[in-house]
Amino acid sequence: MIAGTVNWLANFAVGLLFPFIQEALQKFAFLLFVVVCVAGAVYLLLVLPETKNKTFMEISQSFSKMNGVSDQMDTEMQNALERSGRLQTNTYTANGIKHTDTEMESSF
């Protein structure tokens, strides 16, 4: 609901202000939109974490660290997924170091 409201307000503002921007900047009117798009791209690259080839739990832990949320929620989520049978945890030792792999069943 909030996103829809912001979207409509932004569309209204662009529709209302664009004729004045076009009159003032003439053929350079779209440079304003280029600046907004570049700023959005920089924000996405710097703030959002990479999620390619990561499990849901790894992504969740990454957002938990970014937002300063305790790991208790991750533990609760992992326990709930294990109870439902959708999460498999495998523990093994390699080179004297204990490793834990967590795989989540996908619905895709």
N, C-alpha and C positions, 0 to 999 in steps of 0.2 A: 504494500500500500504506500509506504514512504517512497520507494523507488519509482512507482508510477506517478506519484505527485511531483517528485523532483523532475522526472522526465517531461511531464506536461508543462511545468513551469519553465524549464529550459527551452522547450520548443516554442512556448509563447514569447519568451525573451528574445530568442533568435528571430522569430517572425516579426516582432515589433521593432527591434533595433537594426536589423539588416539593411533596410532602405537608408537609414541615416549613415551607417557604416559605409555602404556602397557609394553614397553621395560624397562622403568625406575622403575616402581612400581610392575611389574610382576603380581602376583595373587591379589595384593591390588589395582589394577588400578580402580576398581569401587568405591573405597572409596571417590574419588574425586566427583563422581556423587551423592553419598549419602550425602555428605556435601552440595552440591548445592540444593538437594531436601529438606533437613532439613531446610536450610536457607529460602527457599521459603515457607515452611509450617509455620515457625515461623513468617515470614512477613505477611502471610495471617491471622494468628490468632491474631496478634497484631494490624494490620493497618486497615483491612477491617471490617466494622460493621456487626453485626448480622442482617439478614433480614427476618428470619423466623417469620411468622405470623404478619408481618408489612404491612401496606398499602403503596402504591406507594408514597403518600405524606409524610409519616413518613420517608421513605428511602431517599426521595429527601431532606427533612429537615436535616437529619443526614449528608448527603454529603455536604450540604450547610454550616453547622457548621464546618465540617472538613476543607473545602476549604476557609472559610472566605468570602463566597458569601453572599450578603445581602438577606434578606427575601423578597425583592421586587419581585424576580423571582418566588418564591414560591407562592406569592399572585397572580401574573399574571397567573401562571399555573393553580392555583385553580379557578380563574375567568374564564379562557378559558374552563376548564372542566365543570364548572357549566353551562356555556352557551350552551355547546354541550349536556347537559343532562346526562353526564356520571358520574357526581359527585353529591352525595346527602349529605347535611349537616343537622344534627339533633342537636338541642340545648335543653338541659334540665337542671333542677336544682335539686341537691341532697345534703342534709345536708347544705343548704345555699350556695353551691358553684356551679357556672355556668360551665357546661361541654358542649363541642362541639364534636360530633362524626362525622367523615367524612368517607363516604363509596364511593368507586369508583366502577362503574359497570365493571365487568370483561368480557372479550371476550372469556374466556375459558369455 
